[in-house]
Amino acid sequence: MVAAALLVPILIAALSSDGGALARLLAAPPVVATAIAAVGLAVLGLVDDIRPLPPLPRLVFQVAAVTLVVVAVPADWRIVEAVPAILERLAVALGLLWFVNLVNFMDGLDWMTVVELVPLTAALVVLTGLDAVPPAGGLVALALLGALLGFAPFNRPRARLFLGDVGSLPLGLVTGWLLLGLAGRGHLAAALLLPLYYLADATLTLMRRVVRRERFWEAHRTHFYQRATAGGLSVPEVIGRVAAVNLVLAGLAIGTVAVADVRLDIAALLLGAALVAALLADLSRTRRRAPAGGTPAGDRPTGGTSAGDAP
């Protein structure tokens, strides 16, 4: 249901052939390629939700979807001109692949995806008005924002509806594509600020598990937000903290676009990094132990084939 709410408006517009301006805008090859790849990931997620797949087939399918999106990007699209184009495209593909998975990994708490992506997509809609996001991307961001707001009442703690892999995988792909569009228009600082909490929590958790030689591809409960619930915070307390930081990050991102100054970009990135670091430190604190024999309501294992599923 959630995947359909996210993808159907995009597909209808992108594949429309009525000759109108909106149809021509959204029928551009990058949009169509992203829509096709997102549908493919939704199918992969649906299969995995019903019958968990081994990691390798999942990864191969995800690589194919990401490759389709990156290949469809216009040849003159660049983020850092000094980097050879082929190396930049490879880095973009790896980054998008990681983003698809980290959105899936971070969907382990009721309302977590909502408080992360509602501010992000709302900021992208605002940035479209500042000509920082391509018009097609702005329309897609608006569709995602509406879908997330419609999903929010059903996913609030304690949730009655979950994204699952069928929702989180395509959501990660489309959101990552939108951020690439923002970065490609010269706003790399804004593109990093908007998902900074997700990037930090997921990446640091992965690095920690790799260093400890854990089976990092398996489901776990060691993300910072999950450690917070295990350490005594309630789900609403965790979500409130994350939402507050994300609202500030969205404001900083908009500020870097509204005032085009590299010094402001650096200052905003430093402030955003400091806020996220403080949030992660706070989430890592142990206040009181969660009840033995169970996990807090609204908390789910993430990171493996069951990531994002309902308990």
LINQUI-V658470 format. One record per residue. RES is the residue in one small letter. SS is DSSP state (a for helix, b for strand, c for the rest). BURIAL is # if it has 9 or more other ideal C-beta (glycine too) atoms within 8 Angstrom, else .. Layout:
<<RES | SS | BURIAL> <RES | SS | BURIAL>>
//
This chain:
<<m | c | .> <v | a | #> <a | a | #> <a | a | .> <a | a | #> <l | a | #> <l | a | #> <v | a | .> <p | a | #> <i | a | #> <l | a | #> <i | a | .> <a | a | #> <a | a | #> <l | c | #> <s | c | #> <s | c | .> <d | c | .> <g | c | .> <g | c | .> <a | a | .> <l | a | #> <a | a | #> <r | a | #> <l | a | #> <l | a | #> <a | c | #> <a | c | #> <p | a | .> <p | a | #> <v | a | #> <v | a | #> <a | a | #> <t | a | #> <a | a | #> <i | a | #> <a | a | #> <a | a | #> <v | a | #> <g | a | #> <l | a | #> <a | a | #> <v | a | .> <l | a | #> <g | a | #> <l | a | #> <v | a | #> <d | a | #> <d | a | #> <i | a | .> <r | c | .> <p | c | .> <l | c | #> <p | c | .> <p | a | .> <l | a | .> <p | a | .> <r | a | #> <l | a | .> <v | a | .> <f | a | #> <q | a | #> <v | a | #> <a | a | #> <a | a | #> <v | a | #> <t | a | #> <l | a | #> <v | a | #> <v | a | #> <v | a | .> <a | c | #> <v | c | #> <p | c | .> <a | c | .> <d | c | .> <w | c | .> <r | c | .> <i | c | #> <v | c | .> <e | c | .> <a | c | .> <v | c | #> <p | c | .> <a | a | .> <i | a | .> <l | a | .> <e | a | #> <r | a | #> <l | a | .> <a | a | #> <v | a | #> <a | a | #> <l | a | .> <g | a | #> <l | a | #> <l | a | #> <w | a | #> <f | a | #> <v | a | #> <n | a | #> <l | a | #> <v | a | #> <n | a | #> <f | a | #> <m | a | #> <d | c | #> <g | c | #> <l | b | #> <d | c | #> <w | c | #> <m | a | #> <t | a | #> <v | a | #> <v | a | #> <e | a | #> <l | a | #> <v | a | #> <p | a | #> <l | a | #> <t | a | #> <a | a | #> <a | a | #> <l | a | #> <v | a | #> <v | a | #> <l | a | #> <t | a | #> <g | a | .> <l | c | #> <d | c | .> <a | c | #> <v | c | #> <p | c | .> <p | a | .> <a | a | #> <g | a | #> <g | a | #> <l | a | #> <v | a | #> <a | a | #> <l | a | #> <a | a | #> <l | a | #> <l | a | #> <g | a | #> <a | a | #> <l | a | #> <l | a | .> <g | a | .> <f | a | #> <a | a | #> <p | a | .> <f | a | .> <n | a | #> <r | c | #> <p | c | #> <r | c | .> <a | c | #> <r | c | .> <l | c | .> <f | c | #> <l | c | #> <g | a | #> <d | a | #> <v | a | #> <g | a | #> <s | a | #> <l | a | #> <p | a | #> <l | a | #> <g | a | #> <l | a | #> <v | a | #> <t | a | #> <g | a | #> <w | a | #> <l | a | #> <l | a | #> <l | a | #> <g | a | #> <l | a | #> <a | a | #> <g | a | #> <r | c | #> <g | c | .> <h | c | #> <l | a | #> <a | a | #> <a | a | #> <a | a | #> <l | a | #> <l | a | #> <l | a | #> <p | c | #> <l | a | #> <y | a | #> <y | a | #> <l | a | #> <a | a | #> <d | a | #> <a | a | #> <t | a | #> <l | a | #> <t | a | #> <l | a | #> <m | a | .> <r | a | #> <r | a | #> <v | a | #> <v | a | .> <r | c | .> <r | c | .> <e | c | .> <r | c | .> <f | c | .> <w | c | .> <e | c | .> <a | c | #> <h | b | #> <r | c | #> <t | c | .> <h | c | #> <f | a | #> <y | a | #> <q | a | #> <r | a | #> <a | a | #> <t | a | #> <a | a | #> <g | c | #> <g | c | #> <l | c | #> <s | c | .> <v | a | #> <p | a | .> <e | a | #> <v | a | #> <i | a | #> <g | a | .> <r | a | #> <v | a | #> <a | a | #> <a | a | .> <v | a | #> <n | a | #> <l | a | #> <v | a | #> <l | a | #> <a | a | #> <g | a | .> <l | a | #> <a | a | #> <i | a | #> <g | a | #> <t | a | #> <v | a | #> <a | a | .> <v | c | .> <a | c | .> <d | c | .> <v | a | .> <r | a | .> <l | a | #> <d | a | #> <i | a | #> <a | a | .> <a | a | #> <l | a | #> <l | a | .> <l | a | #> <g | a | #> <a | a | #> <a | a | .> <l | a | #> <v | a | #> <a | a | #> <a | a | .> <l | a | #> <l | a | #> <a | a | .> <d | a | #> <l | a | #> <s | a | #> <r | c | .> <t | c | .> <r | c | .> <r | c | .> <r | c | .> <a | c | #> <p | c | .> <a | c | .> <g | c | .> <g | c | .> <t | c | #> <p | c | #> <a | c | .> <g | c | #> <d | b | #> <r | c | #> <p | c | #> <t | b | #> <g | c | #> <g | c | #> <t | c | #> <s | c | .> <a | c | #> <g | c | #> <d | c | #> <a | c | .> <p | c | .>>
//
